Amino acid sequence: MARKKSAAAQEGSGLARAIRQCVDSGKVEFGTNTGVKKALLGGAKMVVLSSNCPKETTQDVLRFSKLSGIPAVVFEGTSLELGTVAGRPHPIAVLTVIDAGNSGIMEFAK
């Protein structure tokens, strides 16, 4: 039986690659509390949410980022896949981009 590729593997040339480049060459912060705070107060260029981020957190981040004019993007993979793409050994529900570095992640801003 053939196994399906994960969402992170399917997006290898798109958002996942841009996230990895941003982590390597830019400045990012991980965590729900940081993401909510940066979305509310500004200071971020973009917020990336995993697809399985808790509903309340997703609503808060999306609402605050809209008020602050910060783009928010939902990564199609789970928090574990987002952690893997970011090169971390743990799940990441919210990734906050402070400086995009050499990545093209800002092209995914809506």
Secondary structure, 3 states (H helix, E strand, C coil): CCCCCCHHHHCCCCHHHHHHHHHHHCEEEECHHHHHHHHHHCCCCEEEECCCCCHHHHHHHHHHHHHHCCCEEECCCCHHHHHHHCCCCCCCCEEEEEECCCCCHHHHCC
